[in-house]
C-alpha cells in the first residue's frame, strides 16, 4: 500500500482543535501497531497566493484507516519541503522520502 492521504483543515487560525484530535487518534493507533517508524502524519501551512494560509495534513500510507476517519482523500506523495511532523517517529520523514 503506497497511497498517501490528504485533508485540508482550512484557516490556520482555526485548525488547532482538529490537529489535536488527529494527533490523539493517531497516537492510539500508533501504540496498538507497536510504533512503526514509517507511520506518520505531516502538516504544512500553505497560502497558494491567498492572504490567509490553510493547514494541510498528509497521512502516510500506514495511516490509511485513520485518514478515512477524517475524510482524507487519496493523494500523491507530497513534496517533503516545509512539512512538519504532527505525529509519528522523528525518523519517518527520512524513511518515507
Buried (B, 14 or more C-beta within 10 A) or exposed (E): EEBBBBBEBBEBEEBEEBBEEBBEBBEEBBEEEEEBBBBBBBBBEBEEEEEEBBBBBBBBBBBBEBBEEBEBEEBEEBEEEEBEBBBBBEEBBEBBE
